[in-house]
Amino acid sequence: MAPKRQSSLPPQMKKPKLPPAPKPEKKLTPQDVPKGEKEQQEAIEHIDEIQNEIDRLKNKPLANDAQF
């Protein structure tokens, strides 16, 4: 039997385990949200809609500006 040859590579170390990935937060359904928070969320959505309309109107060229 031939003699065993030792590898010139260093022994492999075990890789450390990574912690588990954080779980995504559960999205609340309207039934899960308390009444006060639901009203607050609706108000925020309404404000967002109004702000989007304001931004759209700001970016819209005025008819009078087209002449200059």
N, CA and C atoms as an extended XYZ file, in Angstrom:
204
Properties=species:S:1:pos:R:3:atomname:S:1:resname:S:1:resid:I:1 pbc="F F F"
N         0.831       -1.158        0.000 N   MET     1
C         0.000        0.000        0.000 CA  MET     1
C         0.890        1.240        0.000 C   MET     1
N         0.517        2.230       -0.823 N   ALA     2
C         1.316        3.446       -0.936 CA  ALA     2
C         1.066        4.358        0.265 C   ALA     2
N         2.103        5.098        0.691 N   PRO     3
C         1.906        6.007        1.835 CA  PRO     3
C         0.960        7.149        1.462 C   PRO     3
N         0.170        7.615        2.434 N   LYS     4
C        -0.768        8.709        2.186 CA  LYS     4
C         0.000       10.016        2.124 C   LYS     4
N        -0.413       10.832        1.183 N   ARG     5
C         0.219       12.120        0.994 CA  ARG     5
C        -0.616       13.192        1.679 C   ARG     5
N         0.014       14.068        2.417 N   GLN     6
C        -0.717       15.129        3.083 CA  GLN     6
C        -0.957       16.278        2.117 C   GLN     6
N        -2.110       16.898        2.227 N   SER     7
C        -2.475       18.011        1.369 CA  SER     7
C        -1.694       19.251        1.790 C   SER     7
N        -1.355       20.082        0.796 N   SER     8
C        -0.652       21.324        1.103 CA  SER     8
C        -1.644       22.430        1.491 C   SER     8
N        -2.951       22.172        1.341 N   LEU     9
C        -3.964       23.154        1.703 CA  LEU     9
C        -4.238       23.102        3.196 C   LEU     9
N        -4.505       24.268        3.807 N   PRO    10
C        -4.832       24.247        5.241 CA  PRO    10
C        -6.192       23.602        5.456 C   PRO    10
N        -6.420       23.041        6.624 N   PRO    11
C        -7.730       22.406        6.879 CA  PRO    11
C        -8.849       23.452        6.819 C   PRO    11
N        -9.986       23.025        6.314 N   GLN    12
C       -11.137       23.926        6.182 CA  GLN    12
C       -11.781       24.133        7.553 C   GLN    12
N       -12.062       25.403        7.854 N   MET    13
C       -12.753       25.726        9.094 CA  MET    13
C       -14.244       25.786        8.787 C   MET    13
N       -15.065       25.444        9.763 N   LYS    14
C       -16.511       25.543        9.574 CA  LYS    14
C       -16.907       27.013        9.532 C   LYS    14
N       -17.818       27.335        8.630 N   LYS    15
C       -18.314       28.704        8.545 CA  LYS    15
C       -19.297       28.937        9.674 C   LYS    15
N       -19.239       30.129       10.299 N   PRO    16
C       -20.213       30.403       11.366 CA  PRO    16
C       -21.612       30.545       10.783 C   PRO    16
N       -22.589       30.068       11.533 N   LYS    17
C       -23.976       30.167       11.067 CA  LYS    17
C       -24.443       31.609       11.170 C   LYS    17
N       -25.162       32.059       10.156 N   LEU    18
C       -25.737       33.392       10.169 CA  LEU    18
C       -27.039       33.365       10.958 C   LEU    18
N       -27.347       34.470       11.631 N   PRO    19
C       -28.634       34.502       12.337 CA  PRO    19
C       -29.762       34.483       11.322 C   PRO    19
N       -30.922       33.966       11.689 N   PRO    20
C       -32.035       33.918       10.727 CA  PRO    20
C       -32.442       35.326       10.310 C   PRO    20
N       -32.865       35.442        9.058 N   ALA    21
C       -33.298       36.734        8.529 CA  ALA    21
C       -34.534       37.197        9.279 C   ALA    21
N       -34.642       38.515        9.497 N   PRO    22
C       -35.846       39.004       10.198 CA  PRO    22
C       -37.090       38.742        9.364 C   PRO    22
N       -38.149       38.368       10.040 N   LYS    23
C       -39.400       38.080        9.345 CA  LYS    23
C       -40.087       39.392        8.979 C   LYS    23
N       -40.674       39.452        7.788 N   PRO    24
C       -41.386       40.685        7.425 CA  PRO    24
C       -42.569       40.892        8.354 C   PRO    24
N       -42.821       42.170        8.660 N   GLU    25
C       -43.935       42.471        9.557 CA  GLU    25
C       -45.254       42.157        8.872 C   GLU    25
N       -46.183       41.651        9.662 N   LYS    26
C       -47.508       41.341        9.132 CA  LYS    26
C       -48.235       42.637        8.842 C   LYS    26
N       -48.775       42.741        7.631 N   LYS    27
C       -49.559       43.926        7.291 CA  LYS    27
C       -50.909       43.824        7.978 C   LYS    27
N       -51.309       44.933        8.555 N   LEU    28
C       -52.580       44.950        9.261 CA  LEU    28
C       -53.728       45.108        8.276 C   LEU    28
N       -54.765       44.364        8.508 N   THR    29
C       -55.972       44.514        7.717 CA  THR    29
C       -56.856       45.538        8.408 C   THR    29
N       -57.815       46.111        7.704 N   PRO    30
C       -58.685       47.104        8.349 CA  PRO    30
C       -59.354       46.581        9.617 C   PRO    30
N       -59.607       45.281        9.714 N   GLN    31
C       -60.245       44.736       10.909 CA  GLN    31
C       -59.277       44.736       12.094 C   GLN    31
N       -57.948       44.678       11.816 N   ASP    32
C       -56.946       44.628       12.879 CA  ASP    32
C       -56.654       46.003       13.469 C   ASP    32
N       -56.935       47.071       12.734 N   VAL    33
C       -56.561       48.418       13.146 CA  VAL    33
C       -57.635       49.012       14.052 C   VAL    33
N       -57.237       49.551       15.194 N   PRO    34
C       -58.218       50.217       16.063 CA  PRO    34
C       -58.842       51.419       15.348 C   PRO    34
N       -60.036       51.811       15.788 N   LYS    35
C       -60.802       52.857       15.104 CA  LYS    35
C       -60.022       54.159       14.981 C   LYS    35
N       -59.387       54.617       16.049 N   GLY    36
C       -58.633       55.867       16.010 CA  GLY    36
C       -57.503       55.819       14.997 C   GLY    36
N       -56.798       54.699       14.941 N   GLU    37
C       -55.700       54.552       13.992 CA  GLU    37
C       -56.228       54.476       12.563 C   GLU    37
N       -57.388       53.850       12.385 N   LYS    38
C       -57.984       53.753       11.050 CA  LYS    38
C       -58.327       55.144       10.529 C   LYS    38
N       -58.931       55.967       11.395 N   GLU    39
C       -59.262       57.339       10.996 CA  GLU    39
C       -57.999       58.127       10.684 C   GLU    39
N       -56.953       57.918       11.480 N   GLN    40
C       -55.685       58.613       11.251 CA  GLN    40
C       -55.095       58.189        9.907 C   GLN    40
N       -55.132       56.891        9.610 N   GLN    41
C       -54.600       56.394        8.341 CA  GLN    41
C       -55.372       56.971        7.166 C   GLN    41
N       -56.694       57.047        7.291 N   GLU    42
C       -57.512       57.623        6.218 CA  GLU    42
C       -57.182       59.099        6.021 C   GLU    42
N       -56.947       59.824        7.110 N   ALA    43
C       -56.591       61.239        7.015 CA  ALA    43
C       -55.244       61.406        6.323 C   ALA    43
N       -54.289       60.550        6.654 N   ILE    44
C       -52.967       60.613        6.021 CA  ILE    44
C       -53.080       60.334        4.528 C   ILE    44
N       -53.884       59.335        4.158 N   GLU    45
C       -54.067       59.025        2.736 CA  GLU    45
C       -54.713       60.198        2.005 C   GLU    45
N       -55.671       60.868        2.649 N   HIS    46
C       -56.323       62.021        2.036 CA  HIS    46
C       -55.324       63.164        1.849 C   HIS    46
N       -54.492       63.403        2.857 N   ILE    47
C       -53.457       64.440        2.749 CA  ILE    47
C       -52.510       64.120        1.607 C   ILE    47
N       -52.117       62.858        1.480 N   ASP    48
C       -51.226       62.449        0.386 CA  ASP    48
C       -51.864       62.734       -0.975 C   ASP    48
N       -53.149       62.434       -1.103 N   GLU    49
C       -53.846       62.694       -2.369 CA  GLU    49
C       -53.856       64.185       -2.689 C   GLU    49
N       -54.133       65.007       -1.693 N   ILE    50
C       -54.153       66.460       -1.896 CA  ILE    50
C       -52.760       66.958       -2.259 C   ILE    50
N       -51.729       66.447       -1.570 N   GLN    51
C       -50.357       66.875       -1.863 CA  GLN    51
C       -49.965       66.472       -3.280 C   GLN    51
N       -50.367       65.303       -3.724 N   ASN    52
C       -50.086       64.877       -5.100 CA  ASN    52
C       -50.754       65.807       -6.103 C   ASN    52
N       -51.979       66.229       -5.817 N   GLU    53
C       -52.688       67.161       -6.698 CA  GLU    53
C       -51.981       68.514       -6.734 C   GLU    53
N       -51.517       68.984       -5.571 N   ILE    54
C       -50.772       70.248       -5.520 CA  ILE    54
C       -49.503       70.144       -6.354 C   ILE    54
N       -48.762       69.050       -6.192 N   ASP    55
C       -47.527       68.855       -6.954 CA  ASP    55
C       -47.809       68.814       -8.450 C   ASP    55
N       -48.903       68.140       -8.826 N   ARG    56
C       -49.258       68.054      -10.244 CA  ARG    56
C       -49.563       69.439      -10.803 C   ARG    56
N       -50.295       70.251      -10.048 N   LEU    57
C       -50.649       71.598      -10.508 CA  LEU    57
C       -49.422       72.509      -10.558 C   LEU    57
N       -48.489       72.334       -9.640 N   LYS    58
C       -47.259       73.138       -9.660 CA  LYS    58
C       -46.451       72.865      -10.925 C   LYS    58
N       -46.437       71.629      -11.364 N   ASN    59
C       -45.635       71.242      -12.528 CA  ASN    59
C       -46.343       71.503      -13.846 C   ASN    59
N       -47.621       71.815      -13.787 N   LYS    60
C       -48.395       72.063      -15.001 CA  LYS    60
C       -48.121       73.494      -15.458 C   LYS    60
N       -47.700       73.687      -16.722 N   PRO    61
C       -47.452       75.055      -17.206 CA  PRO    61
C       -48.769       75.831      -17.297 C   PRO    61
N       -48.700       77.102      -16.957 N   LEU    62
C       -49.882       77.964      -17.061 CA  LEU    62
C       -50.108       78.360      -18.504 C   LEU    62
N       -51.356       78.570      -18.895 N   ALA    63
C       -51.683       78.950      -20.275 CA  ALA    63
C       -51.043       80.300      -20.608 C   ALA    63
N       -50.995       81.233      -19.658 N   ASN    64
C       -50.417       82.545      -19.902 CA  ASN    64
C       -48.901       82.483      -20.081 C   ASN    64
N       -48.241       81.535      -19.466 N   ASP    65
C       -46.784       81.422      -19.560 CA  ASP    65
C       -46.357       80.966      -20.944 C   ASP    65
N       -47.231       80.325      -21.701 N   ALA    66
C       -46.873       79.800      -23.013 CA  ALA    66
C       -46.576       80.935      -24.003 C   ALA    66
N       -47.084       82.132      -23.776 N   GLN    67
C       -46.879       83.235      -24.682 CA  GLN    67
C       -45.489       83.832      -24.577 C   GLN    67
N       -44.826       83.684      -23.460 N   PHE    68
C       -43.518       84.304      -23.251 CA  PHE    68
C       -42.450       83.462      -23.769 C   PHE    68
